[in-house]
Amino acid sequence: MMPTPGKRKRPKAIGAYIFAGGFTLGVSKHFDVACHLEESDYGVATARLNFPDLPIHVGHDDWPIDILSRSEWDLIYGNPPCAAWSQAGYTKTRGTDKWRSDLRVSCTTKHFDLIGYLRPKVWVWESVTQAFSKGREFCDDLAAKAAKIGYSTSYVLHDAQWLGLPQVRKRFFMVCHRVEFKPDGVKFAEPPRPVDVLKTVKPGEQFGRRSVSPGLIESVRPGERLAKCWERTVARGGPDTWERNGHGNVKGRPPFGLVRLPVDSPSGAVVGYEMVHPTQDRWLSTEEMQVLSGFP
């Protein structure tokens, strides 16, 4: 019997530790996403606004594993917390091996356990590249466990600037698969500049700290961190003379993440820190932060 012509059936996917839903925004272009599995309410309200018809199961004990195991799944994907490895987080002040005692690593373990429960064709974990370098022992241990149940593992490193974003955003994907996995090659075109991308959106209310003086914003150079600008223009004496609070942070100096965007090159990773416009003396708006990250 000849097959009946019709619309090609899309593969099925489940997201775990997706939080506000950005990962699903991309995956849903190619897969039918059945649900999200979350351990807490973090980001869930935003995901529900963006995906009002998508079931989101909150609380590890309430994940409907028995029901989900009755179906076949093409993809399970997720981005559990990366702070245990991130250069901007835990390891910056507490050492590169503190992931071993960081409770948030258990989220990645629970995400990985879905392989055994649901046996997808492909399982994907997205994280910062330090999860691969500092946490290589952890990655190799997961790969060995996957091999015992019939999965091959591929480690994929990429930078979002080569995928069309105006930011240097290096990321690590661990892909466990029991089907052939051949990622598409990347065409290394010159990445867009933030100053050009920002022209495509009408800015809304500025998303920035009122505690930073306008004079400092006017003085910060393109691509410069506000903390460096403060040290260059405001601070008196050397680091040994700067007044510090109970946590050891320099009083009056802006946080490390605040920066003015560069003019002629991609920005650093947009991760939620406020940013100053590359050519205007003002903070970016939420809409501008959004378009820098490739969201519609």
Secondary structure, 3 states (H helix, E strand, C coil): CCCCCCCCCCCEEEEECCCCCHHHHHHCCCCEEEEEEECCCCCHHHHHHHCCCCCEEECHHHCCHHHHCCCCCCEEEECCCCCCCCCCCHHHHHCCCHHHHCCCHHHHHHHHHHHHHHCCCEEEEEEECHHHHCCHHHHHHHHHHHHHCCCEEEEEEEEHHHHCCCECCEEEEEEEECCCCCCCCCCCCCCCCHHHHHHHCCCCCECCCCCCCHHHHHHCCCCCEHHHHHHHHCCCCCHHHCCECCCCCECCCCCCCCEECCCCCCECCCCCCCEECCCCCCECEHHHHHHHCCCC
